[in-house]
Amino acid sequence: MDPEGLHGLPIINNYLDGTEREAMDSMSGTHFRDSNRKVDYVLVYHYRKRFTQHQPGAGSLGPMHRAASMTIASNGETKKSCLKLQRDNGQNAPQEAQVIELDPLDTLEEEKRQQREEYECNLMAAGLEIEKDVEVRGRKLCILHGAPWVMATKIRSPAAMYKIKEEGGILKKLSEIWCKLSEPLQPQVPQEDTKMKSLSYPFSREKIYLYNIRDKDTFFDNATRSRILLYREWARYGVFYKFQPIDLIRKYFGEKIGLYFAWLGLYTEFLIPSSVVGIIVFLYGCITIESDIPSKEMCDQHNTFTMCPLCDKFCDYWNLSSACSTARASHLFDNPATVFFSIFMALWATMFLEQWKRLQMRLSYFWDLTGLDEEEEHPRPEYETKLLQKKLKNKNMKTENTNENEEDKLTWNDRMPGYAANFGLILFMITLTFSAVFGVIVYRITTSAALSFSTNETTRSNVRVTVTATAVIINLVVILILDEIYGAVAKWLTEIEVPKTEKTFEERLILKAFLLKFVNSYAPIFYVAFFKGRFVGRPGHYVYVFEGYRMEECAPGGCLMELCIQLSIIMLGKQLIQNNLFEIGIPKLKKLIRKMKDERTEPKKMDTSQPKDPQQWDLDYTLEPFTGLTPEYMEMIIQFGFVTLFVASFPLAPLFALLNNIIEVRLDAKKFVTELRRPDTVRAKDIGIWYNILSGIGKLSVIINAFVIAVTSDFIPRLMYQYTYSQNGSMHGFINHTLSYFNVSHLKAGTQPENSPFAQNILFCRFKDYREPPWSQNQYEFSKQYWAVLSARLAFVILFQNLVMFLSILVDWMIPDIPKDISEQIKKEKSVLVDFFLKEEHEKLKLVESFITHDKRKHKSGAEDQRIRAASLSQFNQSQKGSIASFSSQHTVV
């Protein structure tokens, strides 16, 4: 990680005395003080100043004195070794020890300081280079780590380049046309050559000759230019129409965040066709509203459908034509086109998931993630602490039956208290959500009754609208509050489970948070869709709550219109308030509070040694820490549920989701670039458990939309009437067919309308249900039409579900998960990589053999020359006498 724009700086607590500060020259921008070595990482230590005075007579030590010196490493060589070892073995200790009295907090900070010194020594032992930059106010200490060339291990490095096979024919022409048309939409960032692909392999210093590395100084990318380009071409609202620079996002933030924005971009693109179809369905309802026969019959003043009172005593009989506006509005969303749209959205969800798998595989290939193996994760510190506590507890209780394998891990029994707390608290939270929904139901019932007592005619006529609007707003506020509570509760529940690894921790946290937020967001909508108006009873035998309040009924046009209002307000409210205002306002508010706190706790002192311009890491330190991608994914997954689960009641949901996501992409981009510290880069092959959640929502949406069409809307009753009960095959008479008769004399005493001007002239009133008339032998019992419609509804659910599931499976089978060209390139790349390595090794072996052969020949020729010279000397010596003969024998031995 390069500090030029570093946002994700790991923050570690620190403790440092002010008297230890050595005079240091300010470091230049992004390099060490030698201006040669580049800074790769920054650690920030928080520490607590020591105010405890030493004992009198202990010398002239100041209140902030400590004998230890700071450790500085340069070029991998320690300038001052860690003094911890010296303290342990007593070397270099002062002859006269200074006794300082510490309070418990200072003692704790001293222990932390020693742990940090040991940590720094381990970093330098691993080969990292360290310099320290102490802030003037003494609040924090920045330790800069320059990762030298010797630390470049386990990094996939380019070994060779090869040309990617291009598609020919019409596909190539279409691709070229699309590139020209979309050129204004492309971000102005350096584009990678898509025709060439680098063969990458985990880096090895022993075989550096295999890799295409020209300069070790440019081995690591410079992040400064990436950050500037990201802000200019991605993190501004003015470039909302441009594509995202996914490769640059991945280069700067890492693969995990790159995959999130790639998924968000694909999801937003897929919302375009669904929005267009949703608008067409809505316009179809607007165009056909004048020709809808049931709506015209309901609005016809000549059809005197006298309806039964909506409440006891204070409500009068009313004419069905007064609900004309509600009936006409319901037709906008309750028409035959919504059935087609539900099937379309189910297939849309399947195609979106299939396309994401293909895009994910393509990105994995070009980002060199196809060969990424899942490395064994280290246990979390909390897990190791819990395990250590278990070992210490069992140390004195060890028996012959003790299983040593169980001591090396936390068993089911060790986690049982955490599991029990999870089960109990999650059940309580779900009950709390249902209680909140029930509370809003009680509010609707009591408010409706109270407004019905009003003497104002306008108030009484607008009771349903007033109650529905206020109840939905209350639901929205409750959902926003409980969402924040459930997020904190889910994190705490996951912590007490003590998962072993970070991946397990993240998956369990996601499941808990999603379960709680799913129930919280959709419980009010489920109530309106499937429960409201189902348990009302009938005139003369209504169902009451709290011994006086009737259960609420659906509007004359059905509950689908109210479901649409509920869904739209909750969806738009969550997107506007929670997803946008909270994301903008809360980080800025936290930053302001942190700044005010710093100014209040730290006195301003003039320090001429401090440079006027703060360093980049000082500026980035004031930003908000990165807390993970879970909140970003969660808000989009909940939105995906709004778009798919109840789309039959609100065809415009994809359109509002699209408009929100156009802003959301740039909002998240600006937040990541300018509001958050740069996170640690994490390599990931996929989006993890989020894909399984998306797939589950897609399958659940098929079932829910089937029930919405069959139970909540009037689609099935209309079909049954048109093809079974209508005399001419038209919809004329449908309203009369769906209304039952009730004899007003059968109303319970005390429930009749008071001071009604129509009471003397009315013998029968109508109510919406399929029941036997009062003159029948089985009066007010469910009629044959009721059981026929119920059977048709259940048959439709089964048929719709199986048809859509079959089509989804067919789409899944027809679209391969891995694109054909990527599959072929992966096979080719493996073959080319093996051939390249064998060729390079063979050439190296030939080169080594040539050197050896050359050395042998040189040695052989040298030995031959020696033998020739020895032979000539021997012949010369044979002609000599005495001492010369002995010299010849010695030379021959040599």
Summary of the structure (lengths in Angstrom):
residues: 894
radius of gyration: 39.0
end to end distance: 63.2
largest distance: 165.7
contacts: 2583
relative contact order: 0.10
helix: 59%
strand: 8%
